[in-house]
Amino acid sequence: MGNKVSADIIEQLKAIVGDSKVLSSEDDLQNYGKDWTRIYTADPSVIVLPKTVEQVQAVVKLANAECFSLVPSGGRTGLSGGAVATNGEVVVAFDAMNQIRDLNVIDQSVVCEAGVITEQLQNYAAENDLLYPVDFASSGSSQIGGNIATNAGGIKVIRYGMTRDWVLGLKVVTGSGEILELNHGLLKNNAGYDMRQLFIGAEGTLGFIVEATMRLTRRPHNLNVLVLGVEHFSSIMQVLNAFQSKIDLTAFEFFSELALQKVVEHQDLQRPFDSICDYYALIEFEALTEQELEHAMSLFEY
């Protein structure tokens, strides 16, 4: 199947990244060759794990010279098919580019290589009394480069926005092997076109994101969570409006009784309360004072 690259090209790839960083076992091909869509048959030639930006450049230039295709691979947690290799492509996986550096506590920013795990960045920020707020179920395996390439959102979008809102700068290797330095980590920059925004959400089609300067913020204090039972689906938005108009929410999610049953059974968890409703709303908010908490509870009772 597919248009597999030659043994000579594989040897050239090994010369670039090292023998141990070119994977070809069937398990590796299946693991790195697809994301969570699960509807495609993975059929890459090999998996390449570069360690440096220069190695990524060299792989891209080799692909141009030898006319073979590349597919970027992050944590492969996406559901859009963006990390799928079905036709003998060489998969460029960023697992080995996983360093965090250059923390600036004044600017509240940090530089991450593309393979940094989302949870890794969250923990690093917390260790420095800061917060990286973009959060989702796959935070333990998704990678920053992939988050940027898909403009990932998550459960705290209502307060903190999408990944796009937290990217101060990008380093990108283009399809020709050139390096672009985009926005240079600036928060305030009105000097012409913001090319960084083109690469955010582009699913790797415009180039490989190899490094990002990410914005951080202060950690929230005294987070509280309420779960409300709601009888009618149409009431969910009324609940959201009632709370959002009075307090600053950090997260808002809803789920059905059927979904709750599946989670409780699968994870052997306890129900939030005994009574059964068709729908539930989960509300997270920051209460810095006792008065704010009392105000939220009054909305809850209402």
C-alpha positions as CSV (number, residue, x, y, z in Angstrom):
1,M,0.0,0.0,0.0
2,G,1.0,3.6,-0.5
3,N,4.0,5.3,-2.0
4,K,6.7,4.2,0.4
5,V,10.0,6.0,0.4
6,S,13.1,4.1,-0.6
7,A,15.7,2.5,1.7
8,D,18.2,5.2,0.6
9,I,15.9,8.0,1.8
10,I,15.4,6.2,5.1
11,E,19.2,6.1,5.5
12,Q,19.4,9.8,4.8
13,L,16.7,10.5,7.4
14,K,18.7,8.4,9.9
15,A,21.8,10.5,9.1
16,I,19.8,13.6,9.9
17,V,18.1,12.6,13.2
18,G,20.0,9.5,14.2
19,D,19.1,5.8,13.9
20,S,17.1,5.6,17.1
21,K,14.9,8.5,16.0
22,V,13.6,6.8,12.8
23,L,10.9,4.3,13.7
24,S,9.5,1.6,11.4
25,S,7.9,-1.1,13.5
26,E,4.3,-1.9,12.7
27,D,3.2,-0.7,16.2
28,D,5.0,2.6,15.7
29,L,3.6,3.1,12.2
30,Q,0.0,2.5,13.5
31,N,0.5,4.6,16.6
32,Y,2.0,7.7,14.9
33,G,0.2,7.3,11.6
34,K,-3.3,8.4,12.7
35,D,-5.2,10.4,15.3
36,W,-8.4,9.7,17.1
37,T,-10.5,9.7,14.0
38,R,-9.9,6.0,13.8
39,I,-11.7,5.7,10.4
40,Y,-8.5,5.8,8.2
41,T,-5.9,3.0,7.7
42,A,-2.5,4.3,8.7
43,D,0.2,3.5,6.2
44,P,3.2,5.8,6.6
45,S,6.7,4.9,5.4
46,V,8.6,5.7,8.6
47,I,8.3,8.0,11.7
48,V,11.0,10.6,12.2
49,L,11.5,12.3,15.6
50,P,13.7,15.4,15.2
51,K,15.3,16.9,18.3
52,T,16.2,20.4,16.9
53,V,14.8,23.0,14.6
54,E,17.8,22.4,12.3
55,Q,16.9,18.7,12.0
56,V,13.3,19.7,11.1
57,Q,14.7,22.0,8.4
58,A,16.9,19.2,7.0
59,V,14.0,16.8,6.9
60,V,11.9,19.3,5.0
61,K,14.7,20.1,2.5
62,L,15.2,16.4,1.9
63,A,11.5,15.9,1.2
64,N,11.7,18.7,-1.3
65,A,14.8,17.2,-3.0
66,E,13.4,13.7,-3.1
67,C,9.7,14.5,-3.6
68,F,8.1,12.7,-0.7
69,S,5.3,13.9,1.6
70,L,5.5,14.8,5.2
71,V,2.7,14.7,7.9
72,P,3.2,16.5,11.2
73,S,2.3,14.6,14.4
74,G,1.7,16.0,17.9
75,G,-0.1,14.2,20.6
76,R,-2.6,12.8,17.9
77,T,-5.6,13.6,20.1
78,G,-7.4,15.4,17.3
79,L,-10.6,14.2,15.6
80,S,-10.2,16.0,12.3
81,G,-7.7,13.7,10.5
82,G,-5.0,16.3,10.5
83,A,-2.3,13.9,11.7
84,V,-3.2,10.9,9.5
85,A,-0.7,9.4,7.1
86,T,-2.3,6.9,4.7
87,N,-0.2,7.0,1.6
88,G,3.4,6.3,2.4
89,E,4.2,9.7,3.9
90,V,7.0,10.3,6.4
91,V,5.5,11.3,9.7
92,V,7.4,14.1,11.6
93,A,6.6,13.6,15.3
94,F,7.6,16.2,17.8
95,D,7.8,14.1,20.9
96,A,11.6,14.7,21.3
97,M,11.2,18.5,21.1
98,N,9.7,18.9,24.5
99,Q,11.7,21.6,26.3
100,I,10.3,24.7,28.2
101,R,12.6,27.7,28.6
102,D,13.0,31.5,28.9
103,L,10.3,32.1,31.5
104,N,9.7,35.8,31.8
105,V,7.7,36.4,35.0
106,I,7.3,40.2,34.2
107,D,5.8,39.6,30.8
108,Q,4.2,36.4,32.0
109,S,5.4,34.4,29.0
110,V,7.4,31.3,28.3
111,V,9.0,29.6,25.3
112,C,7.9,26.0,24.5
113,E,9.1,23.6,21.9
114,A,6.3,22.1,19.8
115,G,6.3,18.7,21.6
116,V,5.7,20.1,25.1
117,I,2.7,18.3,26.6
118,T,-0.2,20.7,27.6
119,E,-0.2,19.4,31.2
120,Q,3.6,19.9,31.3
121,L,3.2,23.6,30.6
122,Q,0.3,23.8,33.0
123,N,2.5,22.3,35.8
124,Y,5.5,24.5,34.9
125,A,3.3,27.6,35.1
126,A,1.9,26.5,38.5
127,E,5.4,25.9,39.9
128,N,6.0,29.5,39.1
129,D,2.7,30.7,40.6
130,L,1.2,31.3,37.2
131,L,-1.4,29.7,35.0
132,Y,-1.7,28.3,31.5
133,P,-5.5,28.3,31.3
134,V,-6.3,26.4,28.1
135,D,-7.5,23.0,29.4
136,F,-9.2,19.9,28.0
137,A,-9.6,16.2,28.6
138,S,-6.5,15.4,26.5
139,S,-4.2,17.8,28.4
140,G,-2.1,14.8,29.6
141,S,-1.1,13.8,26.0
142,S,-1.9,16.7,23.6
143,Q,1.1,18.8,22.6
144,I,1.4,22.6,22.3
145,G,2.3,22.5,18.6
146,G,-0.8,20.5,17.9
147,N,-2.9,22.7,20.1
148,I,-1.8,25.7,18.1
149,A,-2.2,23.9,14.8
150,T,-5.8,23.1,15.6
151,N,-6.5,26.3,17.7
152,A,-7.8,24.0,20.5
153,G,-10.3,25.4,22.9
154,G,-11.4,23.3,25.9
155,I,-13.5,23.7,29.0
156,K,-12.4,27.2,30.0
157,V,-13.1,29.0,26.8
158,I,-15.8,31.1,28.4
159,R,-13.2,32.8,30.5
160,Y,-9.9,32.4,28.8
161,G,-10.7,32.0,25.1
162,M,-9.0,29.7,22.6
163,T,-5.3,28.7,22.2
164,R,-5.0,31.5,19.7
165,D,-5.4,34.0,22.5
166,W,-2.3,32.7,24.3
167,V,0.2,32.6,21.5
168,L,2.6,35.5,21.6
169,G,5.0,34.3,19.0
170,L,5.8,31.4,16.7
171,K,8.9,29.8,15.1
172,V,7.8,27.9,11.9
173,V,9.7,25.8,9.4
174,T,8.0,26.4,6.0
175,G,7.5,23.9,3.2
176,S,10.8,25.1,1.6
177,G,12.7,24.6,4.8
178,E,13.0,28.3,5.7
179,I,12.5,29.6,9.3
180,L,9.9,32.2,10.1
181,E,10.0,34.2,13.3
182,L,6.5,35.5,13.8
183,N,5.6,38.3,16.2
184,H,8.7,37.7,18.4
185,G,6.7,37.2,21.5
186,L,5.2,40.7,21.5
187,L,1.9,41.4,23.2
188,K,1.5,44.8,21.6
189,N,2.4,44.8,17.9
190,N,0.6,46.7,15.2
191,A,3.5,46.7,12.7
192,G,1.7,45.2,9.6
193,Y,0.4,41.8,8.9
194,D,0.2,39.3,11.8
195,M,1.4,36.2,9.9
196,R,1.3,34.2,13.2
197,Q,-2.5,34.1,13.0
198,L,-2.4,32.2,9.6
199,F,-0.5,29.3,11.1
200,I,-2.8,29.0,14.2
201,G,-5.5,26.6,13.2
202,A,-4.0,25.7,9.9
203,E,-3.5,22.0,10.8
204,G,0.1,22.1,9.7
205,T,-0.7,22.8,6.1
206,L,1.4,26.0,5.9
207,G,4.5,24.7,7.7
208,F,5.7,23.0,10.9
209,I,5.3,24.9,14.1
210,V,8.5,24.1,16.0
211,E,8.5,26.6,18.8
212,A,6.0,29.0,20.5
213,T,6.1,31.8,23.0
214,M,3.0,31.3,25.1
215,R,1.3,33.8,27.4
216,L,0.6,32.9,31.0
217,T,-1.6,34.6,33.6
218,R,-2.2,34.8,37.3
219,R,-3.5,31.7,39.0
220,P,-7.2,31.9,40.1
221,H,-7.9,31.7,43.8
222,N,-10.7,29.9,45.7
223,L,-12.4,28.2,42.7
224,N,-15.8,26.9,43.4
225,V,-17.9,24.4,41.4
226,L,-21.7,24.1,41.3
227,V,-23.7,21.4,39.6
228,L,-27.3,22.2,38.8
229,G,-30.0,19.8,37.7
230,V,-32.0,21.2,34.7
231,E,-35.3,19.7,33.5
232,H,-35.4,21.2,30.0
233,F,-32.6,21.6,27.5
234,S,-33.9,25.1,26.6
235,S,-33.2,26.2,30.2
236,I,-29.4,25.6,29.9
237,M,-28.9,29.0,28.2
238,Q,-31.1,30.7,30.8
239,V,-28.9,29.2,33.5
240,L,-25.8,30.4,31.7
241,N,-27.2,33.9,31.3
242,A,-28.3,34.2,34.9
243,F,-24.8,33.4,36.2
244,Q,-22.7,35.0,33.4
245,S,-24.5,38.3,33.8
246,K,-23.7,38.5,37.5
247,I,-20.3,36.8,38.1
248,D,-17.2,36.0,36.1
249,L,-17.3,32.3,35.2
250,T,-14.1,30.3,34.6
251,A,-15.9,27.3,33.1
252,F,-19.4,26.3,32.0
253,E,-20.4,22.9,30.7
254,F,-23.6,20.9,30.4
255,F,-24.2,17.2,30.1
256,S,-27.2,14.9,29.9
257,E,-28.4,12.2,32.3
258,L,-27.5,9.6,29.7
259,A,-23.9,10.9,29.5
260,L,-23.7,11.0,33.3
261,Q,-24.8,7.4,33.5
262,K,-22.1,6.3,31.0
263,V,-19.4,8.1,33.0
264,V,-20.5,6.8,36.3
265,E,-20.6,3.2,35.1
266,H,-17.3,3.4,33.2
267,Q,-15.3,5.2,35.9
268,D,-17.1,3.7,38.9
269,L,-17.8,7.3,40.2
270,Q,-20.4,8.6,42.5
271,R,-23.3,10.7,41.2
272,P,-23.2,14.4,42.1
273,F,-26.6,14.0,43.8
274,D,-29.3,11.4,44.1
275,S,-32.1,13.2,42.2
276,I,-32.3,12.6,38.5
277,C,-32.7,15.4,35.9
278,D,-32.6,15.2,32.1
279,Y,-29.7,17.7,32.0
280,Y,-27.1,19.2,34.3
281,A,-25.0,22.4,34.2
282,L,-21.6,22.6,35.7
283,I,-20.4,26.1,36.7
284,E,-17.0,27.0,37.9
285,F,-16.2,30.5,39.2
286,E,-13.7,32.4,41.3
287,A,-14.9,33.7,44.6
288,L,-12.3,36.0,46.2
289,T,-14.6,37.1,49.0
290,E,-17.3,35.6,51.1
291,Q,-19.7,38.1,49.6
292,E,-19.0,36.8,46.0
293,L,-19.7,33.2,47.1
294,E,-22.9,34.2,48.8
295,H,-23.9,36.1,45.7
296,A,-23.3,33.0,43.6
297,M,-25.3,30.8,46.0
298,S,-28.2,33.3,45.8
299,L,-28.2,32.8,42.0
300,F,-28.1,29.1,42.5
301,E,-31.2,29.2,44.7
302,Y,-32.9,31.5,42.2
